[in-house]
Every structure is written in structure tokens, then in C-alpha cells.
Amino acid sequence: MKKIFAGIMMLAAVAFTSCQDWLDVNNNIDAPDYVEAHLYLSGVIQQFQGLYWDATNVTGEYTRMMNGSSSYAGHTYPGSSDTGGEKWRMTYWNQGMNLENLINQAIEAEQWTLAGIGYAIKAFSWDALTKYHGDVILTQAFEPGRTSFDYDYQDVVYDKIDEWYDTAIEYLTMEDNTFYGTKLTGNDWIYFGDKAKWIKFCYSGKIRQLSSLANKANFVTEIAPVLVGYADKAILSNADNATVTVSGGGPDEPYGAYNNYWGTSRGNLGTGWKQGYAIRVMTGTVPLYDENGEKIECEDTLINWDSRYKYHLNPVQIVTDTNVMAEGHWDPRVVAKLGTYSDSCFQNIENLDVIKRHRYFTGISPWGRNTTSNMTTLDGQGRWLYHDAAPYILMNAAEIKFCVAEAYFRMGDKASALNWWKEAIADDMEFTAKYLKPGKAAASEKEVSGGDKITKALFDQAAAEYLAGPFVGQMTADNLTMSHIMLQKYVALYPWGSPEIWVDMRKNFYDVEYTGEYPYNGNGWDKTEVKQKRDEDKTKAFFGYYLSPANFADYRGTYSQTKNLEGAPCFRIRPRYNSEYMWNIPGLHALRPIPGDAVYYHCSIPWFCYPNGYPESYPDVTIE
């Protein structure tokens, strides 16, 4: 059975089920007038590919994982464009009423397991939607006959999502006397009807949501204890990871969307996909700045093996360093997660000394070239998560454990934080190795057929050394910082988890230096500069990360004078253009503290970032 990538009409799924099911659901020879609840499930789940669209073009840009739209690089947005609006389309349109029908019909038929799965999917999708857009239309979303809609503020949406997760858990734990047969195993492309894993999915989703509230004034006393209390009920093993199975037959598939969005056959990554910040983090090459924000030039060639760097590197690296030949210093995830020109004929995939010396640059494809031509010829079906048959990753054990580690850290229990942090890194090593597809040696570059440039056995060996080394195994609770948690999470979620990393960056206000409850013009930024913490600051969450208008070499510049409110960076993505800015301006205009139709609406800080509730007014904003 194929995976269905239909649009709003999930009824297309019927065409891939049995003839008996087709006959049962049709009274109208032109289109089904009733669809059994389970037949919606396949198409609803496959719409999660939309998360990768926006991760590639938008959140990948903000997190410096991928190069997306130039507008998003400048913390603005393209005008009159639906770029960045796929989550909106996925939640309201592609899943939309199809998911509502699934839930309602399953409840009516007392199919409690299916209803629980539906609510779990709904909660997850709306969580992704509101973290991305902020305030959204919820209460009136599916009211028939409406041509305009009022927005719900994010605190209301968060409460509803939590309620949906609880409802999902309730249904999934109820006795279900339905005989599903293949109705679940043949349509649930995440857990194939496994109720126990869906329950873990729900608790993991609740942990994710609570983690986004880390800046709240009551996080340590009220929220964090609830978060860590869910930990033993959540995804704690890679065997329970939430992933969407993808067919991935390559060019032979009847529809290109049967392949992963990042696979070679669809060509959506192309060139320039990898940002320099990610490379610096994963190669231990974050530079050292002087007191004026200038990089410090080396008087002599860098002592380490790599002589490319004419500037001093920061002596405190968080994930790894350039002393790669010392045991435990090299992080093998770099060769899987980043593309490289090195070893273009795959002659050394079993030679660790050579692999450790591979070089990584911005502006190349994930398959290790700077051109998109002949991808399926030279790269086969791809490699790692950039493979036609790679699953879509929704949540995994490493991510959840990093959330728990952060909660313990903020609660002051650094010993527990350290243990969860180490387990999370080990889980990501296992996760990374699982999807490796080692290439084969070729006589010339024209004969290569793609693949990863390390074997699984060698990766596991290097992973064990790294986990026992100075950056993980020898780390102590006293030396653990927020940057250690955030940057290891950054590497673990690279690049599929960029939406959640963007949540982490925003809840930390991009490491902006400010006073009071939140930054604003004159208190963290102005029209010419965003003032950010230096890397020496132990409270900094994202070591080495600077926004483009910061007063540091290579980052000096200014945001748009019209689209960025008094020099503010982006904190939310505006709603989908064709859904709202064409048809629902009054609803947008009513939003506060910044109207949704303002050209700088994307600078409006979402509720999850504020220590308390929304401010009654925002400094320097005139509400018309």
C-alpha cells in the first residue's frame, strides 16, 4: 500500500485500499459521500511532510541550519507570498476537516484507539502551528458558513493543546472492542496502531510544550516539576521514536511525493543548504572575538591539522574541537549530518584517520557537491536523512531527554541534568547511526552512486570514544552550562528539528542583553544593532550565535527600517498570505499588542516567551 500525499481530499486514500472498502463507501459513482474514519488516517499522517517544507525554507534559516529565503535571512518576510505558510496549510487545509471527521466518526463508532490517535495528531500539529505563528484561529476554525475568523491568543491555544493530549491519552487507555484488522496497521505510518507508543507520543508532546515555557516566571516552581514528572511516561528509547514511514522508491515512484522531501529525487535542497554556524558548532571552530567584537588574527599558522583558519578559535568549544586526532575529541555525527567534498570517490569510508580530516563548507548540497545536476545519477537515492526513503522525524528520545535535562538544570539539580544530558547524546549517536547508508568505492567521481562516507561499525567506534571523552563522558555537573545543553540539542535535532530549536532561541530572546521582563527598542536592540551576550557569558544559551546586526565581525548590519520594528528580530511567522492577508484582515488587525496586519507583525513576541502574560502595550508601537 502506498502512502497518500493527497491534498485536502483524503478520500484519495480509498483508491489504495481493498475493492470491498471502495464499494462499501460509495453511493455516488463520481465521489465518495462517506468515508470510514480509518481511511482518513493515512493521508492525514503523510501531511506531516509539510513540516519539512517550512524547516527548509524558514526555521532552517533562523537557526542557521539551512539557507532558505533571503527575506527570512534578514528577519523579514517575502511580500504577497505563501513561502513559509505550509504549517498553516497543513493544519487547516490538508489535515483540517479530514482530521476532524476522523475523530468525530471514530468517537461515534466507539473506536477509541483511532479517536485517541486522531487527538494526538491534532495536538501535535496545533502545537507546531502556534509555536510558529503565535496567535492563531482555533475556536472558529471549522465553523461552517464563516467567511471571517477571530484569532485566539496563544495562551488559549496552549491550554487547548494540553487538553487534546489528555483526551488522546484517555481514549488510548480505554478498552476498545473494535476489531481493526489492517485498518490501523495499514494506515498508521507512525506506530502502526501501537497504543502504548501513541501514549508515549502524547506525554512527549506535553513535555515539548512545557519546555517552551522555560522563560515563564513560574517555570521552576510549577511547570518544570510537571515536565520531569512526565519523563518516565514519554519516549525514552529510539525504538519509540515518532517517525513517518516514507515509501522512497526514487524516480520509479508514480508520484514524486512518495519520496522524502529531502531525498535526491525531489531535489529540494540543492545548493547552499548548509549554514556556517552549524559547521562551526560541529567542527569546534567558533572564533574568538576581542573586546571590540573583532576576530583575532593568528600570528602563525594554526597549530592543529587544519590550516584554513587565519583567526584564533575560541579556546572553549562546546561540542568538539579541532584536535581531532586525540581520542574522544572528534564527534562522528559531523560526517553524517553535514555534506563534504572530501573523499569524493568513497575510497576511505573505513579509514577513521582520513575521515576525521574531512572538510566542511557552506554552499554545498547534503550529498557533498556544489551542483544539483545529475543528483539521481551521482548520488543515487541519497544518504542519511537526505535519502528518498528516509522517514520524516517528528520527535525522538534524544529531544525529549534534552528537554528534561534543561528542566532539571533550571531547577538547580545539575546532577540530574547531567545524567539526562549524557543519555540524550548517546541516544542521538544511536539515532544517527541507524540511518547511515554507506557508499561504495568508485574509480572516478563519475562512477559514484552516493551514500555516507563512513561505515556504521566505524561510526559506532568513534561514537563510543566521543561519549567517553572530554566533551561528554568527562563533563561534570559543576561545568555544565545552558550552552552545553542547547548546543548538543542543536546537533541532535540537526536539521529536522529546526522548528523546536527556533523555539529555544526565542524563549532565550536570542541571547539578547536586556533588563526587565523582555527586550524592546532601547533595551536589547535599536535600529542599528542587536546587543547580544558574548560567548564568555555563562548564561548564554547558544554559544557562538549572533544575529546579523550584532556588533561582531561578519555580523554587522541592520534590519529593514520598515519591516523590523525599531530593529527587532523576528519572533513569529505571519499567517499564510492567501489564507489571511487576502481574506481576513479585520481578524488580523484586532490582534494586540501588535496588529497582525502591521508590516512588522513578525516582530511581535509570542506569549510563550514572556515571563508573564502579554503586555498591555508594546513600547514604541502605536495601535490604530
N, C-alpha and C positions, 0 to 999 in steps of 0.2 A: 504494500500500500504506500502511495506517495504522500509526501507532506504537502498540505494545501496552503498556498500563498495567495488565496483569493483576496479580493478587497472586502467591501462591506458584505457582499453576498456570500456568506459562509456555506450557503446551500451547495456550492460547487463541490463541497466535500462529499456530497451524496454520490456523485459520479464515480467515486473511487471506492464505494462500499459495495456490498453484495447486491445482486439484481433484486432479491427479495425485499431488501430495505428500500430500494428505489421505488418498487411498485407499491409498497405499503404507504409511502408518504405522499404520493401524488394523486390528487383528484383532477388537477389541472395539467393537461398534457404539455403546456408550454413552460410552466414553472411550478415548483412545489408550493402548496399553500400551507403546509405544516411540516415541520422538521422535528424529529425526535431530538431531545436535549443533547444526547451524546454526540450527535452529528455536527454540532457547532464546535465541539471541543478542539478538534484537530486544527481547524483554521484559526480559531482564537489564539491558540498557543503559538502557532507559527508566525503570528503578527509581531512577536517579540523581536523579530529581526529589525523592527523599527528602532529599537534601542541602539543598534549599531550604526544606523544612519546618522543619528544625532551625535553619537560618540565620536564618529569620524570627523564630522564637519564642524562641531561646536565645542563640546566639552573636551575633546581631544586637543583643541586649540588652547583653551583656557588653562588646562593642566600641563601644557607643553608636552603632550604625548604624541600628538599628530598635528599636521598642518591642515587646517580647514579653510574656511572662508577668510579672506583678508579683512573683512569687516569685523569678524569676531576677534581676529588678532589684535585689532585696535580697540577692543572692548566696546564696539558699537554693534549695529546690525544692518544687513542689506535692506534697502527700502523696497517696498512692493514685492516682496519675495517670500516664498514658503520655506526657504532654506532654514533649517533648524526647527521646523514645525512638525517633525514626524511623530514625536510622542503625543502631540495634540491629536493628530490624525489617527494614530494607533488607538488611543484611549476612547475617543468619542465616535470614531467612524469605523475603523477596521474591526475592533473588538466591540465597542459600543453596544447597540441593541442586540447584537448576536450573543454577547456575554449575558446581558440582562435576560434574554429569552432562555438561555441555557439554565441560569439559576432559577428563574421562576417556574419553568416547566419541570425541572428536576425536583423542586420542592413539592409541586402539585402531585408528582408521581411518587413522592416519598423515596426518591433516590438520593439519600442523604450524603453518600460519598461523593457523588457527582456535584451536588449542590455545594458541598464543602470545598471541593477543588475550584469551583467557579468563584466562590467568595475569596479564596486565597489568591487566585489570579487577579481578581478585581482590586483587592487591597494592594497587591504588588504594583500593578500598573498605575493606580492613582498616586501611590507613594512616589513613583518615578516622575509622574506628571507634576505634582505640586512642588517637589524639590527643585524642579527645573524651571517652572513658570511662576511659582509663588501662589498667588490667589487665583483660583480657577472657578469655573461654573460647575457646581455639584448638585445642589438641591433641585434646580430646574432643568438639569441636563437632558433628561429624557422625557420631559412632559410633552405629550402630543399637542400639536397645534401652535406651539410657540414660534414666534419669529424673532424675538429678542430675549435676552437672558441676563439675569443679575448674577454677579460674582459672589462666591463665598470666600471669606478670608481664610488664610492658611491654618489658623488655629482650629477653625471649624472642620476643615478638611482632615487635619491630623486626627482629630477625635473620631471622625467617621471611619478613617482607615483602620484605626485601632479596633473599633467596633467590628469592622468586617473581618479582621483577622480572628477576633474572638468568636464570631459567628461561624467562621470556617472551621475552627477547632471544635466547636460544639457539634457541628454536623458530622465532622470526620470521626468523632468519638461515639456517635450514636450507632445503635445496632441497625444495620441495613440489610434487609431481607431480599433486596433486588439481586436477581441473577444477571450479572452484566456480561458474562462470557467475554467476547473480544471488544465489547463496547468501550471499555476503558483501556485495556491493553493495546488496542488497535488505534486509539485516538489521543491518548495522553502521551505526548512526546517528551515529557519531563520525567515522570516517575512511573508511568505505565500502570497507574491505578494503585500504587503502594500507599495506603493510607498513613502508615507510620512516618513515611518520608515527607508526605504532604504536611503533616502536623509539625515536623521539624522545620519545614519551609516557613510555616506561619510564625513560629517562635523566632526564627532567624529574621524574618521581615520586621517583627516587633523590635528586635534588638537594633537592627539597622535604623529604624525610625527614631528610637530613643537616642541613639548615638549622635544623630544630627542635632540634638538639643543640648549638646555639651556646653554651650555658652550660656544656657539658662541659669538664672540666679539660684534655682533650687535643684540644679543637676546633682551636685554631690550629696545633698541630704535626702532627696526624694526620688529623683529619676535614675541615677546610677545604681542604687540598690535593687531597683526593679529590673534593670537591664541585666546585671550579673546574676540575678535570680532566675532568669530565663535560660542561662547559658547551658545548663545540663539537659535542656529540652530541645536545643537547637541543632543545627548542622555542625557536627564536630569531627566528621570524617569525610575524606574525599569520596567515599562510597555513597554519601548522601548529598553531594553537590547538586544544585539545581541547574541543569543544563538542558537545552532544547536540541534533540537529535535532528540532524540535517542529513538528507539523502546523499548529496555530494557526488554525483556521477560525472561531474565535469562537463565538457562540451556535448556529451552524448545525452544529457538530460533533456527532456522535451521542453522544459521551462528553465530559464537561467536561474530563477529564484529558488530552484531546488538545491542550488549550491550556496555555500556560506557567502555572506555579503563581502567578506574579506578574502575569499578564495581567488585564485588566478583567473578562473573562467569569467568572473563578473568584472574584474579589473577596476574595482572601486578605490583601491589605494593608490596605485600609480606611483608617481614620483613625489618627492618632498614630503613624505608622510611622517617622518620622524623628527622630533624637536630636539634641539641641543641640550635643553635642561635634562631631559630623560637620559641622554647619553652621559652627561656629566655625573649624574647620580649613580648610574650603573657601572661607570668605569672609574669612579673615585677621582674625578678631575674638576671638582668645584674650585674655582680660582680664589686666590687670596686678594682682598682689597685693602688699600691703605685707608687712613682716616678721611681722605677726601673722596673715597669711592673709586680710586684708580686701581687698575691691576698692576701688580708689582713685577717688573721685568726681572728675569733671571740674568745674573752676570755671566754665568756659564751655562752650558747645556745641562738640561735636567739630568740628574744622576741616574734615574731609573731608565729602564729599557726604551721608553718611548720619548724620542727627542722632538716630537712635534710641538711641545708646549714651551713657548718662549716666556711664559709668565709663571710665577710661583703658584703652586697649588696650595689650597688651604691645608694646613697640617692636620686638621681634624676633619676627616671624611666619615660619613655616617654608615654607608653600605659596604664600601670596599675602598681600596686604594690602588695605586699603580705598581705596587711591589708584588706583582702577580706571581712571580716565581717562588715566593715564600708560601709554604703550605698554609692553607686556610685563609689567605688574603684574597684570592680570586673567587668571584661569585659566578658560577656557571650559568645562571639564568640569563646573563647578558647575551650569550650566543644563541639562545632560543628566542628571546623577546625582541632583540634588535637585529636588523639585517646588516650584513657586512660584505664588502667586496672580497675580503681575504679568502684564500683557498677556493678560488673560483671553479676549480675542476674537482673539488671534493677528494683530494688526494690525502688529506691529513685529518680525517674525522675521528681517527683513533690515536692521534698524537697530541697529547694534552699540552706539551710544551709549545707546540705551534699554535694550538687553539687559543691559549692564553694570550698570545701576542696579536690576535686579530685586531683590526682597527675598525672603528665605528664613526660614521659621519652622518650629518644631516643631509637631507635631499636625495635619499636613495629609497628604492622600494623595499618592502619587507622581505623580498626574495633575494636581495643583495645586488641589485643592479640599478642603474640610473635611467632606465628606459622601460616603457610599458610594452614595447613591441615584442611579439612572439612569446608572450608570457606562458601560454599553454604548451609551447614547443620547448622552451628553455627551462621552464620552471615546473613543468608537469601540472599537478593539481595543487601545488603549493607546499607549505610546511607549517608545522606547529598550529597555532590558531588561525593562521593565514592560509588555510587549506580548504578546498572545496567541500570536504566532508567534516570539517571541524564543527563541533556543536556551538550553539550560542550559550555563553556563560551568563547566568542570571545572578547566582550567589554561590559562594563556596566556603569551605571550612576555614580557610585562612582569613578571609574577610571578617567572618563573624568573630574569630578569636582576636583579631586586632581591635575590633570594637570593644570586646570585653577587657582587653589589656588597657586600652585607653581609659575606660571607666574606672578600673582599679587605680590607674596612675593618678587620675584626677581626684580620687577619693583618698589618696595618700598612701595606699597599700602598694608600694613599689615592688615588693617581693612577689605578690600575686601577679602584678602587671608583667614582671619579667618572665615568669613561667608561661603565661598565656602568649606573650610576645614570641618567645622561643618556639613554642608549639606552632604558632601561626607560620613562622618562617619555614619550619620543617614541612608543614603541610603544603606550602607553596612549592617547595622543591619537588615534592611528590607529584603535585598537580602539574607542574611544568614538564616533568619527565614523561608523564602519561601521554602527552600529545606530540612528543617528538616523532618525526618521520625522517630518519637519517637518509641522506642522499647517497648516491653511488659514484665511485670514482669514474672519471671520463678522461679521454685522451686530449680533448680540447674543450674550450668553452662552448663551442657549437654543438657538442655532443652531450652536454649535461642535461639532466631532467629534473633538477631542483631537489629540494629536501633540506633537512637540517644539517649543520656542519659539526655535529658531534653525535656519537652513539649514545644510547641510553645507559649502557654499562659505564662508560666513561663519565657521563653526566652524574650518575649516582655516586661514583667515586669522588668526584670533585665536590659534590654537594655535601657528602659526609665530612670532608676536610673543612669546608667552609663553615658548616654548622658547629664544628668543634673549635673553630679558630677564634681570633680576637674580636671579630665583628658580631659574633652571636654567642658561641659557647662560653667565651671568657668574659662576656659582659656581666657586670654586677648591677644590682639594684641601685646602688648609690650613683652609678654613672649613667643610668638610663635617663634619657630626656624625651620630651614630646617629639622631637625631630626623629629620634630612633624609631618611635612607633609609627609616625606618619610616613617617613621615607621607606621603611620596609613595607608598609601597606601600599605605598605608591608603586613599588616594584612588583608586589604581588598582584595588584589589580591592573597592571600594565598589559595592554591598553584597554581591555574590555570594561574595566571598572571606572573609567574616567568620570562618569556622572557622579559616583559616590566620592571620588577624590575631590571633585569640584565642590561638593557639599562640605568636605573637610576644610578646604581652602577658605570658603566663605564663612563658615562658622568661626574660623580664626581670623576673619576680616583680612585675609591675605597677608597676615603678619604686619599689618599697618600699626604704626606707633600713634596712639591717640589717648585721650583722657576721657573719663566718664564712661557711659554705657555703650557708646558706639561712635564710630568716626563720622565726620562730615566736613564740609568745606571749612578750612582753617583749623581743623582738628584731625589731622591724618593725611589730608591732601589739600591742594589748591589747584588752580588752573594749569600750573606748570610742573608740579611734582607730587608724586605719592610718596609719603615718608614711611619707609618700612624698616623693620628691625634688622640690625646687622646679624651676620651669622654667629658672632660671638655671644649673642643674647641667648641664654639657656631656655628662655620661654618661647623662642621661635619654633614654629611647628614645621615649616618647610625650608630646611637648610638649603641655601644656595638659590632660592627662588626670589626673583624680583620682577615686579611689573614694569612695563616699558617706560613709564615716566619717572622711575626711581632715579636718584642721584648716584648711580653706579655705572661704571664703564659698560658700554654696549646696551644700556637700558635707558639712556637719557632721551627724552622726547616728550610729547604732550598728546593728550587725548583730544578728540574732536571738541572744538569750542561750543558747538551747538548740540551735539548728541550726548555728551558726557556731562552730567550735572556738576558744574563747578569743579571739574577734574576727577569726578568719582569713577571708579572702575565698575564693571558690570557685575550685578548681583542676581539677575534673573534673565531669562529669555522671554521676550514678548510673546504673546499668544500667536498662533498660526495666522498669517496675514489674511488668507482668503476666508478663514472662518470668522474672524472677529473684526479686522480693520475694514472689511468690505461691508459687514452686516450688523455689527453690534457695538458701534461707537458709544452710544449712551451708557451701556453697561460698563465699558472700559473707563469712560470719563468719570464715573461715580466713585472709582477706587481712590483710597487715601492710604498713606499720606501724599503719594504722587499719583496723579491721574494716569490711567492706563493708556490714554491716547497722547500723552506727552512724549515728545521726541526723545526724552531722557528716561522714559519709564524703566528701561532695563537697569538703571542705576538705583532703583528702589530696593532697599534692603528687605529681604523676606523675613517673615515672622520668626522662623526657626533660628535666625542669627541673633535676634535681640535678647538681652538678658531677661527682659520682662516682656510686656506686650508691645504692640505697635505704639510709637509715639503719637501724640495727638496731632502734632505737626512736625514737619521736617525742616531743619534750618535752611534758609535761603530759597524756599520753594513757595511760590505764590499759587494758591489754589483758586481757580476761577469759578 
